[in-house]
Amino acid sequence: MDAAVAGQRGKRVLLIDHADRPGKKILISGGGRCNFTNLGTAPDRYLSANRHFAKSALARYTARDFLDLVKAYSIAWHEKTLGQLFCDGSAKQIVDMLLEECAKGDVELALGQAPQDVSHSDGAFSLRVGDRKLSAPALVIATGGPSIPKMGATGFAYDLARRFGLKIVEPRPALVPLTLGGEDVLFRALSGVAAPVEARANKAAFREAALFTHRGLSGPAILQVSSYWRPGDAVTIDFLPDHSPDWLITAKRETPRATVKGVLGGALPARLAETLAERLDLPGELANLPDRKLESAARQLAAWTFVPNGSEGFAKAEVTAGGIATTGLSSQTMEAKTVPGLYAIGEAVDVTGWLGGYNFQWAWASGWAAGVAIGER
């Protein structure tokens, strides 16, 4: 995005990617259909040490702007839940569209070789790519974070930023499955079972599906709260977010001969209902159970506490939280305040979106902002 915008504004642009083809992460996104943006994009759906930083770029290049570009290329798309937009066909359509935009700006691609010997002096950046020694007045760090290393992701952006005196907010896996140990190991036996819940970590809460895995917890609700979770924190799950606090007492009045396991089975997958009933340890018919115990059980089901012993790390994280500190960047142009001509965009920066197309929209918006700024140099 950044290369296309700068190129179309008359700049000579070289796009360097150490991968053998461009857009590898785009190609695997959204199950191969690329969740390319979200109609609900707003600054409060991003994490950053500076929660205001993303406002400018997101306001100047919106989800509707990117959707207009998709429509201009006649790429068929559809909206899933919660404003998520996907290609009807393949994520390759998005990559091809961006490459065509680059071609319109005569952008040159250098693939399969990592940049070496990056330096800056006398207002110019110098580096080497293979046998080529290059110099330019502007350099953009758009190399993302270390999430999904099997795709070639590294911490290169941070090493480069530090070289130029920029600070780094400690990177950590985000949108990542959490692992369970101790007494919670019992729930790993539910591998493959999913249910709609409300998951909470610290002050964040998300109502989507949670999935039990052979290692712990996953699914959209868990991936979302994982970005707010820190080691040692609890994750709280409301297994029945649409039920009133006195629902078990009501069930006792209406179906006195039912059991806790039975009424849970009417609202949750059978294996999950059985496990929760075992942990609640309220055998027998509802009619024989005191109201106070049913009230306590309902409270526990509405705030079931897990204390994950970790996450599945960068290997399974969809994105990286943290990164190049926004304190050293202009929110309008993404340019480093102390190194004129140096820019940082996308996942490399300490701006992390929710699940569902938000991180792509940050990539497009921050790339556009930097591209326009470079075009005006």
Salt bridges, closest charged atoms under 4 A:
ASP20 OD1 - LYS24 NZ 3.18
ASP88 OD1 - HIS78 ND1 2.62
ASP96 OD2 - LYS92 NZ 2.96
GLU101 OE2 - LYS104 NZ 3.26
GLU108 OE2 - ARG132 NH1 2.84
ASP117 OD2 - ARG128 NE 3.06
ASP159 OD1 - ARG162 NH1 3.76
GLU198 OE2 - ARG200 NH1 2.84
ASP242 OD1 - ARG207 NH2 2.43
GLU285 OE2 - ARG257 NE 3.63
ASP291 OD1 - LYS252 NZ 2.91
ASP291 OD2 - ARG253 NH2 2.73
GLU312 OE1 - ARG215 NH1 3.89
GLU312 OE1 - LYS316 NZ 3.38
GLU335 OE2 - ARG377 NH1 3.34
GLU347 OE1 - LYS25 NZ 3.74
